[in-house]
Amino acid sequence: TAENETQVEEAFFETLDLGYGATVKAGRFLSHVGYLNNVHAHAWDFVDQPLVYRAMLGNQYHDDGAQIRWIAPIDFLLELGAEAFRGDQFPAGGATKNGKGVNTAFIHLGGDAGVSNAWRVGLSRVDGKSQDRATGDTMTPDLFTGTSKITAVDFVWKWSPEGNSRQTNFKFQTEYFKRDENGKFDPASSGSPLDYNGAQQGYYVQTVYQFMPRWRAGMRYDKLEAKAVDAALAGTTLDDRGHKPTRTSAMIDFSNSEFSRLRFQVNKNESRADVSDTQWYLQYSMSLGAHGAHAF
């Protein structure tokens, strides 16, 4: 296979003035489930996504589909939304149901707590269907056919003195995911499909503090956990070997402007069974051209 390839992350149209707080989007785009999923990589607070996003959403879920959102005309945030996707991307696969393999729904609530604090809480649901979803070795993959259902809860709290975030600010952020899968799992090693009913859960907690203009520091903790799998699945991609993956990360970054950032990060990674390693990152990110303001 080719080592270098180009993919389109997002290409969509979105209405600007339907009225009554409604917005419609269609094309290829990042789903609005969870808090981090629709945040572009240049706006992440850490170099990498949390473990739970890697395990349950393939790092970041995007697909071809349509979305409708509605924001209530009231004094605090109340946003309702639903999406229908083709279902080609993990955690689905195979574009089942004539290309309507994934449905999502989400609700976001938020508001201010005085002049210095703001918060948002969200609840999301993903219902996906797979036909021969491939995982593991690209040449001889394990295949899954069935349903994948994810429930996610997110919470964010932001503080800035008198609402002015330019000098200093603080953000607390956490998300919890639970996934239930049911169907047939066909390990490449066995050649015959097996009944599979599995459950996984995971979360991350992170804080980021801007202690002076342009400078920020942050900490993050990740954890994943899976229900013990049947002995027949030993040696496949579903075999967790009794391991509960964890990771602790620390970062510090400097923003020369809103278009460029230099970041140093270190991970104490214990996400793989019987292997523990320390990962060091030095990242420089740059944005070109005008872009819209980032979401809360």
N, C-alpha and C positions, 0 to 999 in steps of 0.2 A: 504494500500500500504506500501511497505517497506520504512523505514526511511533512510536507508543507501543503496546507489547504486553507482556503478562505471561506468563511461562513457569514451569512447575514444574521446578526443578532436581533435587530428590530427593523421592520419596514411596515408602517401602518398609517391609516388615516384616523383622525379623531375629530369629532364635532366640537365646535367652539361655542355655539350659542343655541342649543336646543330649547333652553328655558326650563323653568321649574326645577333647576338643580340637576338635570339629567345630562349624562355624557355617554356617547357611544363610540367605541373603538373597534376596528377590524383590520386584520392583517397578521403579521408576525410580531409578537410583542412579549414582554416579560409579564407573567401573571402577577396580580396584586395580592395573592395569598401570602400570609405571614407579613413580616415587617421588612426584612432585608431583600426579599426575592426580586422586587422591581427596582432595586437600587443599583445603578451602574457601578462597575468595578472601580472607576476613578473616585467615587464618593464613599467607598468602604472605609471604615475606621481601622481595619487591619488588612494585611496583605492578602489573606485568604478568607474564604467563607468558613463559618462554623462547621464542625463535623456533622451536625444533624442535617444541614443543607446538602452536604456532599452525599450523605447516605440516603436521604429520602427524596431529594429533588434533583439529584444529579448535578449538584453544585448550585444551579439556578434554573428554574423551570421556565422555558419559553417555547412557544409553539404557534402554529397557525390557527387563528380562531377569531372570536368576537367577544366583546365585553360591553356590559351596560352598568353604569354607576349612577347613583343618586345621592346628593347631599341635601339634607333637610334644611329648610330656611329658618333655622333657630339659632340661639345664642351660643350653643356649643356644637362640637362636631358630631354629627351622626351621618355616617356614610354606609350605604348598602350597595352591594355589587354582586354580579354573577357573570360567569364566563363559560363559553363552550369552545373546546379546542379539538383539533384533529386527532390528537393522541399518538403522535409519532415519537414523542420524546419521553424519556424516563421521568416519572415512574410508570408511565403507560408504555405502549409499544404496538406497532402494527396497524395503527389508524383503524381500529375496529368500529363497528356500528356505522359503516359507510362514511368514515372520516369524522365521526363525532364521538371519539373515544374518551374524552375527559370533560367533566363538568365541575365547576368550582363555585363557591359562594363565600362571601365575606362580609363582616360588619366591623366598622371602626367607630369608636367613641373617643372623644377627647375634649380638652378644654384647658382653661387657665386656673391656677390656684394662687390667687394673689397676683402681684405684678412681676414676681421673679420666677415663678414656676409654671410649667405646662406639662401636660401628660396626654398619653394616648394608649388605649387598650384595644386589642383586636381579636376576633375569633374567625377562623377560616376552615373551610372544608374542601377536600379534593377527592373526587370519585373518578377513578381511572380504570380502564379496561385494557388488557394486554392480550395480544396474539403473538406468541413466540418472541417475547421480550428477551433480548440477548444480554448476558452478563458474563464476566470472566474473560477467558482467552478469546481473542478476536477470531482465531482460526477455528477453534472447536468450542464455542460458547455453551454455557448452560442456558436453557430456555424456560421461560415462565409464561403460562397462559392462565388468565384469571382476573381477579379484581384487586385493586390496590386503593385503600381508603385511608386518607390522612386527615387528622384533626389537629389544628395548630392554634395556640394561644400566644399572643405577644403583648408586651407592656414596655412602654418607654416613658421616662421621666427626665425632663430637662430643667436646669436651673441656670439663670444668668441674672446678675444683680440689676434690679430695676428693669429687667427685660432687655438690657444691652449686652449682647454676647460678644462684642468686638474685643473687649479687654480680657475677660475671663468667663468661663462657663463650664458646666458639668452635665454629663449625660449618663443615665443608668438605663440599661437595655437588657431584656431577656426574652427568650422564646422557648416554648415547649411543644414538641411534636409527638404524636402517637400514630403509628401506621399499622393497619391490619390488612393482611394479604391472604387470599383464599383462591386455590385453583390447582393446576397441575404444574409440577416442576420436573423438567426433563434434563437431568445432569448429563453432560457429554460423556462422563465416565461410565454411565450405566446403560444408556441407550433405550431406556424404557421410562415413561412418565410416572411420577410418584405424586400421590395426594399431598398437598402442602397447605397448611393453615398456620401462619406465623404472625407474630406481633413484635414490633420494635418501638422503642421510645427514646427520646433524647432531648437535651436542652443545652443552652449556653447562657452564661451570665457575663456581662461586660460593663465596664465603666471607662469613660474617657473624660479627661480633665484638661481644659485649656488653662494653663497656669499663668500664661502671659501672652500678649498678642503674638500670633503666628506659631506658638509652640504648644503642643499637646502631648499628653502621656496617657496610656491606657493599659488595662488588664482585662483578660478574658479567660474563662474556664468553660470547657466543653465536656460533655459526657454522653455516651450512647449505651443502650442496654437492649438485649434481645431475649425473647423467650427461648429456652433450650430447644434445639431442633432434634428431630428424629434421627436415630443412629444411621438410617439409610441415607441421610444427606451429608454424612461425614466426608470431608475432603472436597466438598463443593463450595460455591461462593456463599451458601447459606450457613456454613459451619462456622460458628463463632468461637468454638473451642473453649467455651466457658469464660471468654474474655469480655470485659466491659471497657471499651475504648474511652480514654480520657486525654485531655490536652490542656496545658496551661500556657498562655501567651502573654507577652509584655511588649509594648511598642512605645516609641517616641517619634514624633514627626515635626517637621518644620515646613510651613507653607510660605513660599516666597511671594505668592499671590494667590488669588482664587483659581488660577489656571495651572499651578504647578505645586508639587509637594515632594519632599524628600523624607523617607521613612526608614527607620531601623527597627527590626522586630526579631524576637527570639521566641521559639516554641519549645516547650518540654513535651515531646510527643510520645504518648503511650497508646496510640490508636491501633497498633498492630499487636497480635498475640506474640508473646515471648520476645518482643523487640521494643526497646526504648531508645530514642535518639533525641538529640538536641538540634534544632533547625535554626539557622541564622539567615536573615533576609536583609538586604539593602535595596530599597525600591525607590525609583524616581518615576513619578507620573506627571503627565502633562496633557492638558486639554487644548484643542485648537478650535477657534471660532466661538461665536455666541451660543449659549445654551440657556434653557429655562432654569428657574430657581429649583433647588432640590426640595423634595418633600420633607415634611416634619421628621 
